[in-house]
Amino acid sequence: MHLETPQMWTSSINQENKMALHAWAKETGVDLVQVNGQRRYGGPPPGWVGNPPPAGTEVFIGKLPQDVYENVLIPLFQSVGKLYEFRLMMTFSGLNRGFAYAKYSNRRGAKEAIATFNNFEVRQGYTIVVCKSLEKRELSMDGLATSVGQQELEATLRRITEGVLSITLYTSPSQKQAQLAVLKYRSHQAAAMAKKTLMEGNTKLSGLEIRVNWLNPDLKQKLQSSEEKPSSSRVQGGKPGVSKPPSPVLHDALDRLNALCQRQCLGTPLFLTKCIQANPNGWLRFWCRVVIPGCPVPFNGFTWVRPDGPGRSGHEEAKVAMALQVLRVLGESSQGIGANPLPS
């Protein structure tokens, strides 16, 4: 059993209820695991077979007395349906933070919990709130330096958080010369744990004033309405910036790059392009790599392109956009070579 003994609590506050909780856990064999500010039962519970329950099975429990624990709450919420998981948010002193989450094995259990326990008097004078959990899974991470690339950010997040599904970088709408990352996690719990970890400021990423919050619906809509103009990850060896999509007049960029490499005896550039995102309006986001035999490291970056015509894959346009970036890095003058702005 992972529940800490009363002697391990850092405070003597509410000792009587803590002792009652410990006795209940020992008597029932309930396994409670405390990690990063929350104490969890189940997820899955003993004897569970199959996948976790679908969305819509979790409820939020608020306005809890801070000295009430699982020995009271779990039997109460189990009385209306089978619990898959119960999470109680905790303080360092061993009091709860006034709220918890109960996840049921099916949606019916969650509906019964809301109908039965919303405005329920859990103790004389204490009426709790029970409602459907939003089960948010997306975070915004604003204030990242423009030099932070997607690969670096992904490597850091996978090292210090669990369950990250996708990462998208944007130009920050609120801070100059900064990036905003939208992080999507596999579950609400994984996102909540990641939020706590990231807010502790131990990410070791360069930034101005990094702020981590749940992704606000208004901000999400703003990013989507601006056609998701994300800032690119850096091009190694060059200045960070936004890779801009090419227009048809720019196709001599590939010839320029080839000529430059031949003049400097660097060898023939080799391009690797991969489409990683497609917008409904036809814009495509590519990850690109350019390997030049005479350069010690490859050039990596991201770019948005729009294929020149129907049936085109966008790979050629991505190569042109990347060639422009590499030309700038290598010092080739791109005067007279313009680029259309990102879609607005």
N, C-alpha and C positions, 0 to 999 in steps of 0.2 A: 504494500500500500504506500502511495507516494505522499499522502497527507502529512504535513509536518506535525511534530508533537507540540503540545502547548509550551514546552520549555524553549522551543526554537522561535517562537514569535518574538518580534522585536519590541513589543509593548504589552503592558499588563492591562490595556484598555479592553473592556468587555470580556474579561477572562472567563466569566461563568458561561456565556454562550459559546465561547471557543471550546471549553471543556465538553459542553453538550454536543457540539459538532464532532469532536474527536471520538467521543463515546459512540455516537450514532454511526459514524463511518466504520468503526471497529466492529460494531455489532452487525451491521448489514453487509459488510464487505465491499461497500461502495468505494471505488477507486477515484480519488480526486487528485488531479495533477495541476500544480500551480506553475505557470510560465509567463514571464513578462507582463505582470500586472493583471492576470486573469486566472481564475481557477476553473478547471474544466472537468466535467463528467462525460464519459462516452465519447462519441465521435470516432469510431462507433462504440456502442455499448456492448457488454458481454453477450455473446451468442448471435450477434448481428451477421446476417448472410446477405451478400449482394452489394449493389452500389449505394452510395449515400442518397438520401431523399432528394427530390427535385426542389427547384426554387418554389417559394410560396409556403414552405413548411416551417419557417422560423418566425418567432414572435419576439418583440422587444418588450422588456419589463422595466418600467421606470418608477421613480418615487419610492424606492424601497427604503425602509429604515436601515441605517448603516450597520446596525448590530444584529441583523438577521442573516442566517446562513443556509447552506444547502440542506441541513437536517430538517428545516422547515419548508424550504422552497421546492426541493425536488419531489417529495411526496405530494405536495400540493399540486404541482403542475403535472405530475404523473397520473393524477386522479382523473384526468379527462382524455388521456391518450398516451401512447407509448413514446417515450422520449428517446430521440437519437443522440442528443447532446444537450448539455446545460452548461452555460458559461457565466460565471459571476465575476464582475470586475472588482479588483481589490486594491486597497491602499497598502503602503508599507507597514502601517501599524496593525494590519490585520482586520480592519473594518472594510465593509464593501463600499463601493463608490456610488451606490444608489441605483445601479441598473444592472440588468442581466439579459441574456438571450437564451431562449428555449427553442430547440429545433425538434420537431416531431417526425415520426416515421412516415406521416402522410399529411396532406393538406387539411383533412377533416379534423385531425388533432389540433392543428394551429387555429382553425376557426372556432372550435370548441373552447380553447383556452381564451381567446379574445372575448367570446360571448360570456364566458363564466367569470373571468377574473378582471376584466377592465372595470375600474372603479370598485374593486373588491377591497374590503377592509381586512388587510392581512394581520393587523393588530389594532387594538382600539386607538382610534385617532389617526391611523395611517392607512390611507386609501391609495392603492397602487394603480398604475396605468399599464395596460397591456394592449399592444397594437401590432399590426403586421410589420415585420422587419423589412426595411428597404433592401437589405442584403447588397449594399453597394460594394462594387468590386474594383472601381477605378479611382486612382489617386492622381493629383496634379503635383508636380515637383517644379517649382518656379525658382528662377535665379541662377540656373546653371551657367557657367561660363561658356562662351561660344566655342572654346577650344575643346570642350567635352564632346567626344564622338559617341555614336550609338553603340559601337562595339565595347568601348570602355565602360559606358554606363551599364550595359547589359551584363558585362562580366562582374561589375561591382554589385549590382542588385542580386544576381544569382548567388553571389558569395554570402551576402548578409541577409537575404530574405528568401522565402520559399513560395513557390507557386506562381511566379510571374509568367504571364502568357504572352504579353506583347508590350513593346515600348515604342512610342512615337515622339519624336522631337519636333518642337515648333519654335519659331521666334517668339520670345516672351511678349505678351501684349501689355505688360505693366512695367517692365524694366528694360532700359536701353542696354544694348550690347549683351543680351542674356538670352538663354533658352528656357523653354518650359517643356517638361516631359510629361506625357500622359502614360500612366502605368496601369495595366490591366492584370488582375490576379484571378486565379482559378476559383476562389471562393471569397465570401465576405470575411470570414475569419482570417484567411491568408492576407487579405488586404489590410485588415485592422492591425494584424501583427506587424506587417511591413510598415504601416504608417507610424506605429509607435517606435520601431527601430530607426526609421529615417528621421523622425523628429528629434531623436537623441543626438543627431549631428555627427555620427561616427562613420559617415559614408566615404570620407577621404576623397571627395570630388571637389575640384576647384569651382568656386562660384562667388557671386556677389553676396546676396542674402537669400540663402536657400530656404524656401517655405514649402512645407508638405501639407496638403489638405485633401479631403475628399473632393473628387472632381465635381465642381458645381455645374448643374444642368445648363445654366446661362452661359458659363464659360465654354462648355462642350458645344453648345449651339453656335457660339461665336466662332470657335475654331472651325466647325463644319461649314458655316456660312461663308467663311473666308477661303473655302476650298482647301482647307487643311494645308496651309503653306508652312511646312515644317522647315526648320533650319537644318542644314546638312551636318553630318559628322565631318570632322576635319579631314582635309587632304594632307596626308603625312608629308612633312617637309615644307608645307606652304601655309599661308594664312587661312584661318577658318572663315567660312562665309556661306552664303546660300548659293547652291549650284542652280543656274538658271537654264531653262530649256532652250534649245537651239531653234532657230528658224531655218528655212531651206537655204538661205544665202550663206549659211555658216559651214557648209559641208567641206570647204577648203581647209577647215581646221585640222582634219586628219592628214591632209597633204602637208600642211605647215609643220605638224608635229613630226611626221616621217622625215621631212627635209631637215629639220633642226637636229634630229637624232643622227642622221647621216653625216651632217656637217661636223658634229661633235663626237663622231665615232662611238655612239652609244648603242648602236644596234637597232633593230626594228621593234617598235612597241607592240606588245601583245595585250589585247583587251579581253576582260572577262566581265560580262554584264548579267544581272539577274533582276527580273521584275519582282518587287516585293509588295506592291500596293497598286490598286487601280481605282480611280475615282469614277463615279457615274458619268461625268462630263467628258471623259476620254483621256484625262491626264493620268500618266503612269509614273510611279516612283521606282527608280532603279538603284540597286547597289552596284558599284563599279570598281574594278581594279585594273590598273595599268602596270604591266611589268615591262621595264626597260632594262635590257641586259647590262648596260653600263651604269645603272643607278643602284646604289647599295640596298634600297628598300623599295617595295612597290608603292604605288599611289592608290589610296583608297578613298572613296567618297560616295555621296548620295546625290541624286539629281532627279528633277521632275521633267518629263518630256511629254509632248503630244505628237503621236505619229502623223507623218505628212499626208497620209491618205488611207483609205479603207483597206483592210487586209494587212497593214503593216504592223509589225510587232513592237516597234519602238526601240529595238536594240541598236539600230544604226544611229538614231537620234541621241541615245544615251552615250554612245561612243564619242559623238561630236561634242556633246556637253562636257564629257570628261577630258577630251583632248584640249578644250579651251582652258580647263582648270590646270592641266599639266603644263601647258604653254606658259601660263602666268607664273607657275612655280619655277619653271626653268629659265624664266627671264626673257622669253620671246615676246616681242611687242605684239599685242593683239589690236593695235590701233586700226580702226576701220572695221573691226569685227564687233558687231553689237549683238545684243540678245534681247528677245522679247521678255517682258516681265512675267512672273508667275500669274496664273489665272486669278482674277478677282471677281 
